[in-house]
Amino acid sequence: MSGLRRQVLAAFTGEQVPTGRREHLLALGAAELAHARRPAGGAASTSRDVQVIALQEFGLLLDDRAAAAALAERQLSTVR
């Protein structure tokens, strides 16, 4: 299991993760899922995609800023 998956699972199950960090990790998990679920060669995931997935998968309401930040962080981590 990847490091991000472990962190998201811990945040989702509430394992001693501070509230602000929990939201951040779940937003990153939603951004990763949005990327993974897009059709091959399809358009890039949007902050709206991240918001929908965060709500459906984690019961988390994200604002546009948090969703966009998670997407940007996800893109930066794949460049490194």
PyMOL commands that set and color helices and strands:
alter all, ss='L'
color gray80, all
select helices_A, chain A and resi 3-13+19-37+47-58+64-79
alter helices_A, ss='H'
color red, helices_A
deselect
rebuild
show_as cartoon
